[in-house]
Every structure is written in structure tokens, then in C-alpha cells.
Amino acid sequence: MYKGIGKLTESEKRLHILRYSLCWMPRWLIVFFCYIAGVLLYSCAVQVRKRVLQNLSDLARNASPTQIRHYCRTYFYHLCITMYEILVDSPTLDSTKNWRFKAEEESCLEEALQHGRGAILFTSHTGNFFYYYWYLSRKYPCLTVATAGSAELRPLYLMFEQLGCKGLDYDAVPPLQLLRTLRRHLEANGVVLLLGDFWRPAFPPARFFGRNTRSPSGTAVLGIEQRVPVVPFYGFRMRGFRHVIKFEKPLYLDDMFNRHERTEATNALNRILEKTITENPAQWFYWFNADERWETNQTQMSGSHNQ
């Protein structure tokens, strides 16, 4: 998957030609072409398709085989139209934001900020998460943590940095410096967006979709120790280029968990991620490699971390 993205992003000249060639087309035609591209990708990328189908079957257990195949086909279409949005259409965001985004219950974020301790927006890689961060950055003092270490993905992050979306590179910034920067931003009543479905083998043990894995604990640490309200939110593609962004009531982890209960807090937050992913299963980015994040010894770890 990353190699395919890398082929699109490796040449700035190629991107310029792509933008110039496609910017004149009506949006309904672009949607049609993205659908066709998704069908071709579904048919030709055999190994990726098999992994996506297997991961969907393992995690979307209430779905029928017919639904699983539909989710898989839609997943490839969603990837194609999302890449178009990021690589070609992102320069038009300022002029199209009024019809492109529909925000629901945004007052939940405003409620959290009234305490003066900042707010953590907690989400997953669903929908077009680049676009949702851009939307938030236009309205609030935002900071996020991303990983720009991949040569294939780095041009995407740099593109949105140029659009005013501020971020810290998890792979380049030392952990203590990263945590201090986030704390200072929150103390200034800023907004921090944290994607809870990142995976690294060095992350603390956690539970996700009923399985042992490794999850980032930053949201739990900041929420409990600094009493920062956590606002779950997620976005998804409603139709074509239109997106819905939904905010939920703030969570006050310091009232729910003690300092030594970071794992329990992370597991509770992961259950929120599970809900948002299963509500729009075709729009979660990590179906192509979700199997890589599961611990091999499920029995041993589940006894100590399952809540």
C-alpha cells in the first residue's frame, strides 16, 4: 500500500501534471473515475485484497460474507477518492469548505475548552483524517502528532503543513520533548488531536477489538495527570466529496481512572475507536495491515490487561 502511495508522491512534477489534468473535470466525473479506479485496484491488487478481506472477516464479525466483500470494494474506492482529495483537490479547501464539511455537536469541543485546560481530540484514521485536521486547524489553535518518517507518506504531511496544519513527528521528536510540547500547548488552552489507532511495537500493551496489541498511551497520560478533557470525534465520507465530522461529549479521565490505571483508560478509549470504525468499516485506513498489530500470545496478555 505504501509503495503505491509512494509512486504518486515521489515526483513533484508528476503531481503538478496530475493536478493540472484533473482540476478542469467536473466533480461528478472525478467520482466516477475514482470508482472505476477502485474497481481496478480491487481486481488487480490481489494480495492486498486478500489481506483486507481477511482482516474485515476477523474484526467485522457481525457482517455477512456479502457485506464483507462490499466493504472491501468500497475500501478501495475510498482510498482512490481520498488520494485524489489530498493530492489534487486540497488547494481548493478554502473555497469549498462550506459545502464540503458538515460538523455535528461541535459544541462538545467548545464545552471542553471552557475549563481552560485545553482539549484532546481523540480519533482514528477513518474518512479523510487529513481534511478533518485541516478543518479544525482553521478554527482552533491545533497541534497533532503524526509519523512523517515514511518516505512515501512524508510528502502528504508536508503538503498539509504548508496549508497551516501544525504537527510533531513522532519518529523524529524525542519522547520527553514531544510530551512537554503537548503539555505547553494544552496549558495555553490549545487543542491537541491524537490518533489512537497508531501502532508501534514499543507502545504499552493494550486491548483493541478484543485482542492484545500495543497502543499509544499519550491521551490517557495527559487526560489523567493533567486533567485535560478528551473529546472523541470522528469523520466519514457521506457522499462524493462531502464529509460529516461528529464530536462527542467530553470525557474526564481523571474522574474515571487513577494515575496507575493508564492501561484501563487506554482500553476504554480503544473501545470508542472500535465503535467508530465498525460504524463505517470501509473507511478505516488500516485494513490493509491490521493483522500486523496483534500480539502472538493472546492468552498470556489478555489475562492481565483485559478489563
N, C-alpha and C positions, 0 to 999 in steps of 0.2 A: 504493500500500500504506500509506504513512504517513498519507495523508488518511483512509483507513478507520479506522485506529487512533485518529486524532485525533477522529473523531466519537464514539468510545466514551469517550474520556478528557476531553473538553472540559468536561463538566458533572459536578461532584461530586454534585449532586442526582440526576442520571440514573444514576450509578454506584451510589448508595445504593439507589435503587429496584430496579436490576438485581440487586444482592446480596440484597435482601430477598425478591424474587420467586423467585429460584432456589435460595436456601440450603435451602429445605424439600424440594426434589426429591431422590429417591434418585440415587445416583451413576450407576447403570446407565442411567437415563433421560437424565441430562445427557450421557453419552457418545453416546447415540442422537441427541439433538438436535444435538450438535456434528458428528456425521457428516452429518446432513441439511443443516446449515448449510454444511459443507464442500462438499457436492454442489452446493448452490445457488450458492455463491461460485465454484466451478469453472465452472459453466454461465453465470453472468452476467458475471463479470469477464473479458471476452473478451481484452482487451489484455494484462492481467496473465498470464492463462493462456498466451497465445501466447509471451510472454517467458520464462515458466518452462519451457515445453516446449522452446523453442529452447536455453536455457541448459543444461537437462538433456541434450539431444541433443549439444550441443557438448562437455560435460565428462564425462558418463557414457557414454563411447564403447562400452563393452562391453555395454551394455544394449540389448535389442531395442526396437522401437517400442512393443510391447505393455507392456513393463516401464516405459518412459518415461512412458506415459500413466498407468500405475498409480502411479508415483512422484508425478506431478503431482497426481492426485486425492488421494492421501494427504497431500501437502504442504498442501493447503487444509484438510483435516480437522485436521491437526496444528496449523495456525495458529489454527483456531477453538477447539480444546480448550486450547491454550496460553493464549490470551487469556482464556478462562474461568478457568483456574487463577490467572492473575495478577490479574485484575480482581475476581473474585468469591471464589475459594477460598483466596487467600493468608492471610487471617486464621486459617484452621484449620491452618496448617502445624505449629504446636507440638503439637497433639493428634493429628496424622495422620502425623508423620514416621516412626514405627516401621514402618508398613506401606507408606508411600509410596516410600521410598528403599532401594535395595539397593546398598551400596558394595562394590566388588571391588578387592582389592590396595591398600587404603588404607595398608598398612604401608610402601608405597613413599614416601609423603609423610613418614611418621614417620622413616623411614631418612634422608631428605634433611635433616630438621630436626636430626638428631643432630650435624651438623657445626657448628651454632651460627651459621651464616651466613644463616639464613632459607631460604626456598624460593620459587621461582616456579612457580605452576601455569599451564601453557600450554594453551590450549584454543581452540575455535571456537564460533560461535553455533549450536550444534546442541542438539536437545532443548529443554528449558526451562532455559536458562542462568541465568535469574533464580533459579529454585529451587535450582540446584546451588550457586550462590554463597551463598544463604541457609543451606543445609545446612553448608557449610564454615565460614561465619561463626559458627555455633553451637558449633563445636568448636575453632577456631583463631583467633588474632589476625589477621584478614584485612583486606586493603585491595585495591581494584581500581581500574582506570582505565576510565571509560566516557565516553560523549558524551551529555550531557543538554541540548545546545543546541537540539535539535529540539523545537518546541512540542508536537508530537504525542506524542513519547516521554517528555518530561520528567515527566509525572505518574506514569509507571511507575517511573522511577528514584526519585522522591521517595517513592513508596509503599514501596519496599524499604529506603530509607534510614530510614524510620520503623520498619521491622521490625528495625533494627540492622545493616544491611548498609552498611559504610563504603566510600565511593568518592571518587575525584578526577575532576573533569570535565575531559576533555582539551581541550575548546574554551574553557574559562574560566580554567584554571590555567596560568600561564606555563611554558614547557617546562623551564627550569632549576629552577624551584621544584618542579615535578612530579617531576623526576628526583631532586632532593635529598630530597624527602619519601619517595619509594620506597626510596632508599638507607638512610635512617634507620630505616625500618620493617624492612627486611631485617637491618640491623645489630643490631636488637633481637630477632632470630630470629623475625620475623613471616613471614606468608605473603602473597604478592602474586599475585593472579590477573590474568593478562594474556590478552586475546582477540586472537589473532594474525591473524584474518581481517578486522579493521577495514581500511578503505581510505580514504586521503586522497591527493589529487594531489601533496601536498608530501612524502609519505613517500619514503624512499630506494627506488631501483629494486630489484626482486627478481623471482623466478620463482615462479609459482603455477599448478598444473595445466599445466605446460609452456608457460606464456605469460608475457610480460613484463607486470609490474604494479608497484604500489607497496605496500610492506608496512611496518608499524611495526618498528623495529629495537631497541626497548627491551629485549626479552628477550635478544637477542644481546649488547647492550652490558653489561647487568648480569651476565649469565652468564659472559662472558669477563673483564671488567675487575674485577668484584667476586667472582668465583669462586663465584657463587650457583648451587646445583644447580637444574636445571629439570626439573620433573615433568610430563610430558604427561598430560593426563587429558581425558575427555570423558564426556558423559552422553547418554542417549537414552530415549525413552518405550518401555517394554517392552510395556505393555498398559494401556489406560484411563488411570488416574491414577498408575500405578506406573512408577518410573524406575530405571534402572541407572546408576551412576556408576563409571567404570573409571579406575584410576590405573595408570601405567606406571613402569618403573624410572627413577630419576633420571638425567639427562644432565649431564655435567660439561663444559660447552662450553670451559672454559679449558684442558682437556686435549686438546680436539679441534681448536681453532682458535686462531690468533694474533690479536692486537689489530686488525691490519689486515684480518682476514678476516670482518668483520661480515656482509657480503653472503652469503658462503658459509654462515655459520651460520644466517642468516635463511632461506636457501633450503632448508637441511636441515630446519629447523623447519617450513617450509611443506609439505614432503613428508609430515610427520607429520599435518598438518591435512588434506591431501588424502586420506590413508588413513582418517581418522576420518569425513570427510564421505562418502566413497564407500561406507563400510560401512553407513551409514544415510542414503541420499541424500534421502529425503523429509523429513528433519528438519533440514536446513540452512536457516536463515532467509533467506539472501541469494540464493536462486534468482530472486527477482523482479527483481533488478537487477545480477546478477553481471557482465553484459556491459559495465557502465559502468566496470569497473576495469581492463580490458585496454588496454595501450598500442597506439596505432595502428601504429607502426613496429616490428613484432615482430622483423624480421631484424636491424636495426641493434643493438638492445639485447641480443638473445639471444647474440650473439657475445661480448659482454663479461661477461655475468652468468650464463650457463648453466653449471652445474657437472656 
